[in-house]
Amino acid sequence: MSLDTVKHASETPDSEQPWKELGLKEDEYARIREILGRRPTGAELAMYSVMWSEHCSYKSSKVHLKQFGEKVPANDAMLVGIGENAGVVDVGQGYAVTFKVESHNHPSYIEPYQGAATGVGGIVRDILAMGARPVAVVDPLRFGAADHPDTKRVLPGVVAGIGGYGNCLGLPNIGGEVVFDSCYQGNPLVNAGCIGVMKHEDIHLAKASGAGNKVILYGARTGGDGIGGVSVLASETFDDTKPAKRPAVQVGDPFQEKLLIECTLEIFAEKLVAGIQDLGGAGLSCATSELASAGSGGMRVDLDLVHLRDATLSPEEILMSESQERMCAIVEPDKVDRFLEICEKWDVIATVIGEVTEGERLEIFWHGEQIVDVPPRTVAHEGPVYQRPFARPEWQDALQADDAGKLPRPQNGEELKDQVLKLVSSPNQASKSWITDQYDRFVQGNTVLAQPEDAGMVRIDEETNLGVAMATDGNGRYAKLDPYAGAQLALAESYRNVAASGAKPLAISNCLNFGSPEDPDVMWQFAEATRGLADGCFQLGTPVTGGNVSLYNQTGDVAIHPTPVVAVLGVIDDVNRRTPIAFAEEGQLLYLLGDTKEEFGGSAWSEVIHRHLGGLPPAVDLDREKLLGEILISASRDGMIDAAHDLSDGGLVQAVVESCLRGGKGARLVVPEGLDAFTFLFSESAGRAVVAVPRSEELRFTDMCGARGLPATRIGVVDGDAVDVQGEFALSLEELRAAHEATIPGLLA
């Protein structure tokens, strides 16, 4: 077949093209022809198809995402916000931290190991491209029912992929979640986050400026794996009724990525790059168009110079390939030789494939023939924008009216005891150590908190002990009941987790996982969740630095629960003052902070005991969350508390059991006046935490809470070797540990 050049495209306007097979709509194809004033070449069509996919262009979500910039002002810490590879915040002492969460959902269902592994690799390169050394990863995960046969296929592969890739990179895995729900059966959510550290002056941006500067592609060779990969795969539902676009999932090589990281950091140290971009979704199509559109000129690329693993690849395939471990740098001519020397030192292949031009076009050539001539912004930033119709689902009112408060409750201490055991041994509340033990949480020696703590925390300066903490949270059950409140509850829980560790929350990233945007019910959920998150961030003063949207997470017409995952990053001046969750000293006094109400909608208790989802989720009070956070941070800094654990899924009893098992000490609890034992133990009211206070600090701590107006109720003491709810029941730590730790190995080992 002869090459489809720009000249040939101009001369053959009526040639049929596979725009539909590439995922484009008829009006989108017409718009491309309008932009170019002719039909696109095959290479141009390939570029537009991947860059205008839902995954890359955010065409259904960007009208809602703009609220994050419009409603939420940047705080003093914000250095780089939405629009770059990752956001950057100032954490003091001249340090900047960059962080982001992204999805690799659909690839991880098809090929669990490689899908998850390359998800880690991709987010690490995003962080690297900002100029930072990656220092830690996190992984919020959602799977189908724990006892479903396919979960036994998907989960072990995903966990092995995350652990295998991250461990080989030498990056500690410090946080995340594992949630089971049948709604994720055909659409597991594999979200991956990364934290990177740099000095302020080392921040790099993705732009190609300076006519004559060279475009250098370096890293792994380009292959046929992942052609169209996540960019196309994540832009359609799984559905057997129509042809599914299921291209090959990317294949990762963590050892190549480790070389790429060290090579890139040395290049940064010598200040050899004027702009840089990693190659992730949409591969070279994305890197070249985004660099050119963010710069001040155009770009010329000779595609036949790209180093290949497969010599039979066509130009279109090279442009669409999402092969991993690749970066694209803009380098001044007099620095090219040194750049290539460093790449050779690290055994990283590097090739000059083009240069920045004076014009305003992205021009790509194949053996001297021009195959692409496009305005780069139309590819990278001016794709379709859809105002998808949305409406509150007809079933929403009935779901909310199905109040969980009407469910039968335990009538005596023995029934309470039985339900506590069922709760702590249920898949979602049980210990995830079988999973997290497969990750190296302490490599590099700077991890000070990791799973199952409320937040992961790493030291970033060994002299001053400056550190950062991160937590990721999201509750699809809450968001199903009320997407606006559900998104705010995810934000509040992540914020609370960071504060409970002793760190001050600074900013957020998010990963918004939803079903098909072509379904008005799903689009309403997305619009409400986005609105709730923007309003919540404004109230808490935590700007959104960036994030990811993952749509089409559904099989046929069955969508996942709306699952906004929120990552909060915090800073702590001295990691030695961190607060763990463990109750470790006999005689510590236990205080419940916040108000406990009859709130069971979407609760773990309603799910585990009654298989029920209905009613309203817990009420959100972000002013209370902010106050609680300030108290937890002050108490940690001033040595007033020895342990803290936020209250969320499973309520007080789940938190107390986890803290007791973590520290190897029991607790005697007394039900406060005005509360019944059931509500005291199982309510999931937000804005609460349980803290262990040394007796010597009780007066100082309670005076602080009283002066600030935060309810603080003494509920017991750390003592013995059982969780003993006075007058109701006692469960030995031995029995609780056996129940808590046996579930996941029993299902998956």
Rosetta blueprint (number, residue, H / E / L):
1 M L
2 S L
3 L L
4 D L
5 T L
6 V H
7 K H
8 H H
9 A H
10 S H
11 E H
12 T L
13 P L
14 D L
15 S L
16 E L
17 Q L
18 P L
19 W L
20 K L
21 E L
22 L L
23 G L
24 L L
25 K L
26 E H
27 D H
28 E H
29 Y H
30 A H
31 R H
32 I H
33 R H
34 E H
35 I H
36 L H
37 G L
38 R L
39 R L
40 P L
41 T L
42 G H
43 A H
44 E H
45 L H
46 A H
47 M H
48 Y H
49 S H
50 V H
51 M H
52 W L
53 S L
54 E H
55 H H
56 C H
57 S H
58 Y L
59 K L
60 S L
61 S L
62 K H
63 V H
64 H H
65 L H
66 K L
67 Q H
68 F H
69 G H
70 E H
71 K H
72 V L
73 P L
74 A L
75 N L
76 D L
77 A L
78 M E
79 L E
80 V E
81 G L
82 I L
83 G L
84 E L
85 N L
86 A L
87 G E
88 V E
89 V E
90 D E
91 V E
92 G E
93 Q L
94 G L
95 Y E
96 A E
97 V E
98 T E
99 F E
100 K E
101 V E
102 E E
103 S E
104 H L
105 N H
106 H H
107 P H
108 S H
109 Y H
110 I H
111 E L
112 P H
113 Y H
114 Q H
115 G H
116 A H
117 A H
118 T H
119 G H
120 V H
121 G H
122 G H
123 I H
124 V H
125 R H
126 D H
127 I H
128 L H
129 A H
130 M L
131 G L
132 A L
133 R E
134 P E
135 V E
136 A E
137 V E
138 V E
139 D E
140 P E
141 L E
142 R E
143 F E
144 G L
145 A L
146 A L
147 D L
148 H L
149 P H
150 D H
151 T H
152 K H
153 R H
154 V H
155 L H
156 P H
157 G H
158 V H
159 V H
160 A H
161 G H
162 I H
163 G H
164 G H
165 Y H
166 G H
167 N H
168 C H
169 L H
170 G L
171 L L
172 P L
173 N E
174 I E
175 G E
176 G E
177 E E
178 V E
179 V E
180 F E
181 D L
182 S H
183 C H
184 Y H
185 Q L
186 G L
187 N L
188 P L
189 L E
190 V E
191 N E
192 A E
193 G E
194 C E
195 I E
196 G E
197 V E
198 M E
199 K E
200 H H
201 E H
202 D H
203 I L
204 H L
205 L L
206 A L
207 K L
208 A L
209 S L
210 G L
211 A L
212 G L
213 N L
214 K E
215 V E
216 I E
217 L E
218 Y E
219 G E
220 A L
221 R L
222 T E
223 G L
224 G L
225 D L
226 G L
227 I E
228 G L
229 G H
230 V H
231 S H
232 V H
233 L H
234 A L
235 S L
236 E L
237 T L
238 F E
239 D L
240 D L
241 T L
242 K L
243 P L
244 A L
245 K L
246 R L
247 P L
248 A L
249 V L
250 Q L
251 V L
252 G L
253 D L
254 P H
255 F H
256 Q H
257 E H
258 K H
259 L H
260 L H
261 I H
262 E H
263 C H
264 T H
265 L H
266 E H
267 I H
268 F H
269 A H
270 E L
271 K L
272 L L
273 V L
274 A L
275 G E
276 I E
277 Q E
278 D E
279 L L
280 G L
281 G L
282 A L
283 G H
284 L H
285 S H
286 C H
287 A H
288 T H
289 S H
290 E H
291 L H
292 A H
293 S H
294 A H
295 G L
296 S L
297 G L
298 G E
299 M E
300 R E
301 V E
302 D E
303 L H
304 D H
305 L H
306 V L
307 H L
308 L E
309 R L
310 D L
311 A L
312 T L
313 L L
314 S L
315 P H
316 E H
317 E H
318 I H
319 L H
320 M H
321 S E
322 E L
323 S L
324 Q L
325 E L
326 R E
327 M E
328 C E
329 A E
330 I E
331 V E
332 E L
333 P H
334 D H
335 K H
336 V H
337 D H
338 R H
339 F H
340 L H
341 E H
342 I H
343 C H
344 E H
345 K H
346 W L
347 D L
348 V L
349 I L
350 A E
351 T E
352 V E
353 I E
354 G E
355 E E
356 V E
357 T E
358 E L
359 G L
360 E L
361 R L
362 L E
363 E E
364 I E
365 F E
366 W E
367 H L
368 G L
369 E E
370 Q E
371 I E
372 V E
373 D E
374 V E
375 P L
376 P H
377 R H
378 T H
379 V H
380 A H
381 H L
382 E L
383 G L
384 P L
385 V L
386 Y L
387 Q L
388 R L
389 P L
390 F L
391 A L
392 R L
393 P L
394 E L
395 W L
396 Q H
397 D H
398 A H
399 L H
400 Q H
401 A H
402 D L
403 D L
404 A H
405 G H
406 K H
407 L L
408 P L
409 R L
410 P L
411 Q L
412 N L
413 G H
414 E H
415 E H
416 L H
417 K H
418 D H
419 Q H
420 V H
421 L H
422 K H
423 L H
424 V H
425 S L
426 S L
427 P L
428 N L
429 Q L
430 A L
431 S L
432 K L
433 S H
434 W H
435 I H
436 T H
437 D L
438 Q L
439 Y L
440 D L
441 R L
442 F L
443 V L
444 Q L
445 G L
446 N L
447 T E
448 V E
449 L E
450 A L
451 Q L
452 P L
453 E L
454 D L
455 A L
456 G E
457 M E
458 V E
459 R E
460 I L
461 D L
462 E L
463 E L
464 T L
465 N L
466 L L
467 G E
468 V E
469 A E
470 M E
471 A E
472 T E
473 D E
474 G L
475 N L
476 G H
477 R H
478 Y H
479 A H
480 K H
481 L H
482 D L
483 P H
484 Y H
485 A H
486 G H
487 A H
488 Q H
489 L H
490 A H
491 L H
492 A H
493 E H
494 S H
495 Y H
496 R H
497 N H
498 V H
499 A H
500 A H
501 S L
502 G L
503 A L
504 K E
505 P E
506 L E
507 A E
508 I E
509 S E
510 N E
511 C E
512 L E
513 N E
514 F L
515 G L
516 S L
517 P L
518 E L
519 D L
520 P H
521 D H
522 V H
523 M H
524 W H
525 Q H
526 F H
527 A H
528 E H
529 A H
530 T H
531 R H
532 G H
533 L H
534 A H
535 D H
536 G H
537 C H
538 F H
539 Q H
540 L H
541 G L
542 T L
543 P L
544 V E
545 T E
546 G E
547 G E
548 N E
549 V E
550 S E
551 L L
552 Y L
553 N L
554 Q E
555 T E
556 G L
557 D L
558 V E
559 A E
560 I L
561 H L
562 P L
563 T E
564 P E
565 V E
566 V E
567 A E
568 V E
569 L E
570 G E
571 V E
572 I E
573 D L
574 D L
575 V H
576 N H
577 R H
578 R L
579 T L
580 P L
581 I L
582 A L
583 F L
584 A L
585 E L
586 E L
587 G L
588 Q L
589 L E
590 L E
591 Y E
592 L E
593 L E
594 G L
595 D L
596 T L
597 K L
598 E L
599 E L
600 F L
601 G L
602 G L
603 S L
604 A H
605 W H
606 S H
607 E H
608 V H
609 I H
610 H H
611 R L
612 H L
613 L L
614 G L
615 G L
616 L L
617 P L
618 P L
619 A L
620 V L
621 D L
622 L H
623 D H
624 R H
625 E H
626 K H
627 L H
628 L H
629 G H
630 E H
631 I H
632 L H
633 I H
634 S H
635 A H
636 S H
637 R H
638 D L
639 G L
640 M L
641 I L
642 D L
643 A E
644 A E
645 H E
646 D E
647 L L
648 S L
649 D L
650 G L
651 G H
652 L H
653 V H
654 Q H
655 A H
656 V H
657 V H
658 E H
659 S H
660 C H
661 L H
662 R H
663 G H
664 G L
665 K L
666 G L
667 A E
668 R E
669 L E
670 V L
671 V L
672 P L
673 E L
674 G L
675 L L
676 D L
677 A H
678 F H
679 T H
680 F H
681 L H
682 F H
683 S L
684 E L
685 S L
686 A L
687 G L
688 R L
689 A E
690 V E
691 V E
692 A E
693 V E
694 P L
695 R H
696 S H
697 E H
698 E H
699 L H
700 R H
701 F H
702 T H
703 D H
704 M H
705 C H
706 G H
707 A H
708 R H
709 G L
710 L L
711 P L
712 A E
713 T E
714 R E
715 I E
716 G E
717 V E
718 V E
719 D L
720 G L
721 D L
722 A E
723 V E
724 D E
725 V E
726 Q L
727 G L
728 E L
729 F E
730 A E
731 L E
732 S E
733 L H
734 E H
735 E H
736 L H
737 R H
738 A H
739 A H
740 H H
741 E H
742 A H
743 T H
744 I H
745 P H
746 G H
747 L H
748 L H
749 A L
